[in-house]
Amino acid sequence: MKIWFLSLILAAGTINSLPLYADHYNDQSDQVLQWLEEGKVLPFESLMKRHKKRLEGRLLDLEIEEEGGRIIYELEILRADSIVYEIKIDAENGEWLTEEIDD
């Protein structure tokens, strides 16, 4: 499994409200940008709009990973109930895959 942090996606303005942390950059960020340009993954902004109600809260972490040939956005969100949830969304089609309490 490979994991890429989305610092370049954030820097490109996809999510303007999130801080950009330089330590999240790695060599694979270019791959994520390429997937976006090729239309292989949906921009995270479009998934935020699509799942707006379910993604309410404070976004703590956002990663993109490849699992078994599938590209997945993995999020950690702190909701109003003060619980952190780990959510996985298919990056190619926007399908909501899983939601669980983060340990």
Secondary structure as UniProt FT lines:
FT   STRAND          2..5
FT   HELIX           7..11
FT   TURN            12..13
FT   TURN            16..17
FT   HELIX           22..24
FT   TURN            27..28
FT   HELIX           29..38
FT   HELIX           44..50
FT   TURN            51..55
FT   STRAND          58..67
FT   TURN            68..69
FT   STRAND          70..78
FT   TURN            80..81
FT   STRAND          84..90
FT   TURN            91..93
FT   STRAND          96..101
//
